[in-house]
Structures are given as structure tokens and as C-alpha cells.
Amino acid sequence: MEEKPRISRLTSILTQLQSQHITTARSLAEKHKVSIRTIYRDIRTLENSGIPVFTEEGKGHSLMEGYKLPPVMFTEEEANALITAEQLILKNKDSSFTKHYSEAILKIKATLKSQQKEKTTLLSDRIYFNANFQEQKTSNYLMLLQSAITNFELLEINYLSLQSKESKREVEPFALYSTQENWLLIAFCRLRQEFRMFRVDRIQNIKRTLVHFESHNMTLEEFYKNYYKDK
């Protein structure tokens, strides 16, 4: 891949620093096909330009807490990708997901130029996904579950099995898995003392406990290896 002009690379690095908690020089070098030494020079250039880049020895780089950049300007292709994703997500069966994504995309649209806004409106009317055409909404807990995963919060759920048996569980949310029709919650069930999969549309109620559990220190890939090994 041909190396980007330096100004484009600096802009991209700045965007990546803004979007991630911490970024390594190695990952930046691999992304932009340059040496790590070049990335260090780029970081110094940003610092000399007044950008408060914080370097944590042995970990990576991040922007100083609280520092805000002006709104990002999207290319036409990037704006089109966002609008396409919006039309697909609006077909999702979880009400909380579609609601929050719509609110987020509205804020993004506010940063677009007038001509871009006209084009994205046109594109919205010309894209159709033949999925969930009846606009069914079968769950409303996806956003809450995402928050519980990232905050390691124990949840109490009332779950209705496929055999219509209801049970109350204390679960430690671990991950979410999307199928064509439903979301699945992967969580450690304290009742069964093992990881289980729960269909989100079968969860009747969720109660937040504000109790936090220790991270399982396991990747999703590692979970699947262990899960299928025991089957």
C-alpha cells in the first residue's frame, strides 16, 4: 500500500487517538505502513502543534482527559457508509438499539455540509434491506446489557425458556452475539455455575444490582474454544 501524505497520516492518527482510550505506536505504524520511528516523529509533531498527547511508558499514547477536538468532517463515502449502516440497524429487533443509534446518527448528520445532507437524505430513501420487513421489535434491553458488560455489573433477570419455563437468574454478562433474527447474551449464570447463552428476546425483565463482579479475563475467542471443547 502506498504511504499516505504526512498531513493525511497526522489527521488519521489524531482521529484514532480521539476514538480510543490508548493507542500503541506499533498499531499506528502497521495501519499506516510506516516505521515506528516515523510514528514517534508524528506524535512529537502533534505535541509541538499544541495537541496534548499523553504517553504512558510501556502502554501507548492517548489524548489528555477532557481534551476535545472540533467535529470530524466526513468524506462522501464515509457519510454514505454511515447512512447504509443506519438503514440496516433500523431493521434490528431491539428497540433500545435502534433508538440510541438513531439519536447518535442525528448528531453525526449535524456535522455534515448542506450538500452532504441532501445526498444522505436521498440515499436513505433509496436503500432497502429485506430483513424484518414487518418492523418487529422483540426486545428492549440491548443497551442496558452493553453497559453491564463494560461495567462488569451483576444483573438479575427473569428468563422465559423455549419450553415456557420462567426462572430468576443472577448473571455476570460477558458478551453479546448476533444471529440473523435474535441477540444472544453470553453470561456466567450463578444459579447453574457455568456460562450460558440467553436469548435477549426471552428475557422478561432485568433488574440492575449495582454490584460489580471480577472480570473473567477471557477473550470471546477463548470462550468459544472452551465452550465447544466441553460439548
Sequence and secondary structure as in RCSB ss.txt:
>XXXX:A:sequence
MEEKPRISRLTSILTQLQSQHITTARSLAEKHKVSIRTIYRDIRTLENSGIPVFTEEGKGHSLMEGYKLPPVMFT
EEEANALITAEQLILKNKDSSFTKHYSEAILKIKATLKSQQKEKTTLLSDRIYFNANFQEQKTSNYLMLLQSAIT
NFELLEINYLSLQSKESKREVEPFALYSTQENWLLIAFCRLRQEFRMFRVDRIQNIKRTLVHFESHNMTLEEFYK
NYYKDK
>XXXX:A:secstr
     HHHHHHHHHHHHHHSS B HHHHHHHHT  HHHHHHHHHHHHHTT  EEEETTTEEEE TT         
HHHHHHHHHHHHHHTT SBHHHHHHHHHHHHHHHTTS HHHHHHHHHHHHT    SSTT    B  HHHHHHHHH
HTEEEEEEEE TTS EEEEEEEEEEEEE SS EEEEEEETTTTEEEEEEGGGEEEEEEEEEE       HHHHHH
HHHH  
